[in-house]
Amino acid sequence: MALTIKDLASMRLPVAILIATLVIAGILVKFSSEQQKTAEKQRRAQSTALKEARERYQRSGEEREAILRYLPAYRALQTEGLVGAEQRIEWIEGLRSANKQAGLFGVTYQLEARKPFPLLGQGNPASQFLQQSQMKLSFGLVHEGELMRFLQMLATQQRGTFFIRSCIIDRPARVDTPAPRQPNLNAQCELSWLTIDPGKTGS
């Protein structure tokens, strides 16, 4: 059956509607696909954020438990003078008290500036916050046993944490006879007072 011009003219509107419908359908399909991709990205982002939030919450709980577990020991170190700023006045007061308790004749001292603790090795991160202040002591003794008594008395003061680097005892040249209550020996010791700076532990 042959189509006439009249038939073609009558089909213009339906064909135009069909083409418009197909174009609109294509646009809707593309828009729906883009919306689906956007929704999937948002879902993945929300899932990642939820996972990170759960991990942070878990870590915060673990950190809280660690803090509660180690807080008493940390506060004890603060009380002992190891953690925090230098307690130079406390160290000197400890020397005076130990000298008095040991029955010595006075202690002279030289206290150097604080510097990194040298025995930790190069590149050790602990060297950033573990510091030492070297102190040189000079005092007289009646006999050798008074040296250990003095150092024990100094330790019991609990004015800080220190270790003994060296101690030398010599006998001064004298012409008189040694007496029981006068210094017959000279002692020279080097101590290192240790401190931890909590402000640098996280660096």
C-alpha positions in Angstrom: 0.0 0.0 0.0 1.5 3.3 -1.0 1.6 6.2 1.4 0.2 9.5 0.0 1.3 13.0 0.9 -1.9 13.3 2.9 -1.0 10.2 5.0 2.5 11.5 5.6 1.1 14.8 6.7 -1.2 13.2 9.2 1.8 11.2 10.7 3.9 14.3 11.5 2.4 14.8 14.9 2.7 11.2 16.1 6.3 10.9 14.8 7.2 14.2 16.5 5.7 13.0 19.7 7.5 9.7 19.4 10.9 11.4 18.8 10.3 13.8 21.7 9.4 10.9 23.9 12.5 9.0 23.0 14.7 12.1 23.7 13.0 12.7 27.0 13.4 9.0 27.9 17.1 9.2 27.0 17.6 12.3 29.1 15.8 10.7 32.1 17.9 7.5 31.8 21.1 9.5 31.8 19.9 11.7 34.6 18.9 8.6 36.6 22.3 7.0 36.0 24.1 10.2 37.2 21.9 10.4 40.2 22.7 6.7 41.0 26.5 7.3 40.7 26.2 10.4 43.0 24.1 8.5 45.5 26.7 5.6 45.4 29.6 8.1 46.0 27.7 9.6 48.9 26.9 6.2 50.4 30.6 5.2 50.2 31.7 8.5 51.8 29.2 8.1 54.6 30.3 4.4 55.1 33.9 5.6 55.3 33.1 8.4 57.7 31.1 5.9 59.9 34.0 3.5 59.9 36.5 6.2 60.8 34.1 7.4 63.6 33.9 3.9 65.0 37.7 3.5 64.9 38.2 6.9 66.6 35.7 5.9 69.3 37.5 2.6 69.8 40.8 4.3 70.0 39.5 6.9 72.4 38.3 4.1 74.7 41.7 2.3 74.5 43.5 5.6 75.1 41.3 6.3 78.1 42.0 2.9 79.6 45.8 3.4 79.0 45.6 6.8 80.7 43.7 5.4 83.7 46.2 2.5 83.9 49.3 4.5 83.8 48.1 7.7 85.5 49.1 6.7 89.0 52.6 5.8 87.9 52.9 9.1 86.0 51.8 11.1 89.0 54.3 9.3 91.1 57.1 10.2 88.7 55.8 13.8 88.9 55.9 13.7 92.7 59.5 12.3 92.6 60.6 15.1 90.3 61.4 13.0 87.3 58.6 14.3 85.1 58.2 18.1 84.6 60.5 21.1 85.0 63.8 21.1 86.7 63.5 21.2 90.5 66.9 22.9 91.2 65.9 24.4 94.5 64.6 21.0 95.6 67.9 19.4 94.6 69.9 21.9 96.6 67.7 21.5 99.6 68.2 17.8 99.3 71.9 18.3 99.4 71.7 20.4 102.6 69.4 17.9 104.3 71.6 14.9 103.3 74.7 16.8 104.5 73.1 17.5 107.9 71.8 13.9 108.3 75.1 12.4 107.3 76.9 14.7 109.7 79.3 16.1 107.1 81.0 19.5 107.2 79.2 21.1 104.3 78.9 20.4 100.5 79.9 22.8 97.7 78.3 22.2 94.3 78.3 23.4 90.7 75.2 22.8 88.7 75.4 22.9 84.9 72.7 23.7 82.4 70.3 21.0 81.4 71.1 19.1 78.2 70.0 15.9 76.4 70.9 12.6 78.1 73.9 11.4 76.1 73.7 7.6 76.7 70.6 7.1 74.5 72.5 7.1 71.2 72.1 9.1 68.0 68.7 9.5 66.6 66.8 8.0 69.6 63.5 9.8 69.9 63.7 9.6 73.7 66.6 12.0 73.6 64.2 14.7 72.7 62.6 14.8 76.1 64.9 12.9 78.5 67.3 15.5 79.9 70.1 15.6 82.4 71.7 18.3 84.6 75.2 17.5 85.8 76.2 18.5 89.3 79.7 18.5 90.7 80.0 18.0 94.5 83.0 18.6 96.8 82.9 17.8 100.5 85.0 16.6 103.4 84.8 13.2 105.1 86.1 11.8 108.3 86.3 8.3 106.8 85.3 6.5 103.6 82.0 5.1 105.0 80.6 8.6 105.2 80.5 8.8 101.4 78.0 6.0 101.0 75.9 7.3 103.9 75.7 10.7 102.4 74.6 9.3 99.0 72.0 7.1 100.6 70.7 10.1 102.6 70.5 12.1 99.3 68.5 9.3 97.7 66.1 9.1 100.6 65.3 12.8 100.2 63.3 11.9 97.1 64.0 15.4 95.7 64.6 14.0 92.2 66.1 11.2 90.2 69.8 11.1 89.8 72.6 8.7 89.2 76.3 8.8 90.2 78.7 9.4 87.4 81.9 9.2 89.4 83.3 9.7 92.9 86.9 10.3 93.9 88.3 10.3 97.4 91.8 11.6 98.2 93.6 12.4 101.3 94.8 16.1 101.7 98.4 16.8 102.6 98.5 17.7 106.3 101.0 17.8 109.1 98.7 17.4 112.1 97.3 14.1 113.3 93.8 13.1 112.0 91.1 13.8 114.4 87.7 12.0 114.7 85.6 15.0 114.0 87.4 16.9 111.3 87.6 16.1 107.5 90.4 13.7 106.9 89.4 13.0 103.3 88.2 15.0 100.4 85.4 13.6 98.1 84.6 14.9 94.6 81.5 13.4 92.9 79.6 14.0 89.7 75.9 13.4 89.6 73.3 13.6 86.8 69.9 14.8 87.7 67.3 13.4 85.2 64.2 15.1 84.1 61.5 14.3 81.4 59.9 17.2 79.6 56.3 16.0 78.9 55.9 18.9 76.5 58.3 17.3 74.0 57.1 13.7 74.2 54.8 14.0 71.3 57.2 15.8 69.0 
